[in-house]
Amino acid sequence: MLEGFTPVIETPQKLNQKALYFIFQGKEILLTSRHQLPTELPANIIQVRSFSFGEYQQQHCLAIEMEGAIPKEYQLTNFRATFKTLSETLFRIAGRAFHLLHWDRTHQHCGVCGSKLTNSDAERAKVCSNCSHRVYPRISPAIIVAVEKRDKLLMAHAKRFPNKMFSVIAGFVEPGESLEECVAREVKEETGISIKEIQYFGSQAWPFPDALMLGFTAKYASGTIKPDGEEIDEANWFGINDFPEEIPSNISISRQLIDWFLAKHK
């Protein structure tokens, strides 16, 4: 649970004197000229969808998707970049807002019969007005793993990465698969390496748009690195003295795993 934050479902009829507005347009969030969250609803914005989703330090939290012109004295900022300016707690609450807005936008009609979905009054869910099919916010589990070979770390460059950034191996869990099975499969598929001694490390909500990252560590068992050529175009073992110049930012659990390895081998 985020300290000071309480999830709510029903939008209050009357807001506190100040509320926190998490206003998004695409992948960007609206901030004040001082890089802060609005505490008053900016005038004349066009709201596509809006709802209350919690309270933080006795302030209502409202998620809003807007379109059109940016109000004066405000700016749109890439959401990922705000981890440098917002507190960790506010960044994570903003992630919840972004996740829920994406879910609301992409679940307007029933996947069974095509009828309109309506919001449940009892829980964070949508209910079909025709067949009563119930839909909850989508969460997509994904693994990420730091694989060690003595004093070296397995890192790869994915085709989607900018420039020459390297990171640890990651991938989405498939139906009928345990987390440990997914870890072993992803490493084998992407790099040709077999691993052992898989251990849980930690987790991180990753609302881009709806993933839950589950971190692991593992040891090299056998095999020679052979990038799959589809997702991964380069992979190698790196020690602390020959580490890649570009690695993920502090925002991510991938960086936490990398920092864990670096601290271990100082």
Secondary structure as the mmCIF struct_conf table of DSSP 4:
data_model
#
loop_
_struct_conf.conf_type_id
_struct_conf.id
_struct_conf.beg_label_comp_id
_struct_conf.beg_label_asym_id
_struct_conf.beg_label_seq_id
_struct_conf.end_label_comp_id
_struct_conf.end_label_asym_id
_struct_conf.end_label_seq_id
TURN_TY1_P TURN_TY1_P1 GLU A 3 GLY A 4
STRN STRN1 PHE A 5 PRO A 7
BEND BEND1 GLU A 10 GLU A 10
HELX_LH_PP_P HELX_LH_PP_P1 THR A 11 PRO A 12
BEND BEND2 GLN A 13 LYS A 14
BEND BEND3 GLN A 17 LYS A 18
STRN STRN2 LEU A 20 GLN A 25
TURN_TY1_P TURN_TY1_P2 GLY A 26 LYS A 27
STRN STRN3 GLU A 28 THR A 32
TURN_TY1_P TURN_TY1_P3 SER A 33 ARG A 34
BEND BEND4 HIS A 35 HIS A 35
BEND BEND5 THR A 39 GLU A 40
HELX_LH_PP_P HELX_LH_PP_P2 LEU A 41 PRO A 42
TURN_TY1_P TURN_TY1_P4 ALA A 43 ASN A 44
STRN STRN4 ILE A 46 TYR A 56
TURN_TY1_P TURN_TY1_P5 GLN A 57 GLN A 58
STRN STRN5 GLN A 59 GLU A 67
BEND BEND6 GLY A 68 GLY A 68
HELX_LH_PP_P HELX_LH_PP_P3 ALA A 69 PRO A 71
TURN_TY1_P TURN_TY1_P6 LYS A 72 GLU A 73
STRN STRN6 TYR A 74 ASN A 78
HELX_RH_3T_P HELX_RH_3T_P1 PHE A 79 LYS A 84
TURN_TY1_P TURN_TY1_P7 THR A 85 THR A 85
BEND BEND7 LEU A 86 LEU A 86
HELX_RH_AL_P HELX_RH_AL_P1 GLU A 88 THR A 106
BEND BEND8 GLN A 108 GLN A 108
STRN STRN7 HIS A 109 HIS A 109
TURN_TY1_P TURN_TY1_P8 GLY A 111 CYS A 113
HELX_LH_PP_P HELX_LH_PP_P4 SER A 115 SER A 115
STRN STRN8 LYS A 116 LYS A 116
STRN STRN9 LEU A 117 ASN A 119
BEND BEND9 ASP A 121 ARG A 124
STRN STRN10 LYS A 126 CYS A 128
TURN_TY1_P TURN_TY1_P9 SER A 129 CYS A 131
STRN STRN11 ARG A 134 VAL A 135
STRN STRN12 SER A 140 LYS A 149
TURN_TY1_P TURN_TY1_P10 ARG A 150 ASP A 151
STRN STRN13 LYS A 152 ALA A 158
TURN_TY1_P TURN_TY1_P11 LYS A 159 ARG A 160
BEND BEND10 PHE A 161 PRO A 162
TURN_TY1_P TURN_TY1_P12 ASN A 163 LYS A 164
STRN STRN14 SER A 167 SER A 167
STRN STRN15 ILE A 169 PHE A 172
HELX_LH_PP_P HELX_LH_PP_P5 VAL A 173 GLU A 174
TURN_TY1_P TURN_TY1_P13 PRO A 175 GLY A 176
HELX_RH_AL_P HELX_RH_AL_P2 LEU A 179 THR A 191
STRN STRN16 SER A 194 TRP A 206
TURN_TY1_P TURN_TY1_P14 PRO A 207 ASP A 210
STRN STRN17 ALA A 211 SER A 222
BEND BEND11 GLY A 229 GLU A 231
STRN STRN18 ILE A 232 PHE A 238
TURN_TY1_P TURN_TY1_P15 ILE A 240 ASN A 241
BEND BEND12 ASP A 242 ASP A 242
BEND BEND13 GLU A 245 GLU A 245
TURN_TY1_P TURN_TY1_P16 ASN A 250 ILE A 251
BEND BEND14 SER A 252 SER A 252
HELX_RH_AL_P HELX_RH_AL_P3 ILE A 253 LYS A 264
TURN_TY1_P TURN_TY1_P17 HIS A 265 HIS A 265
#
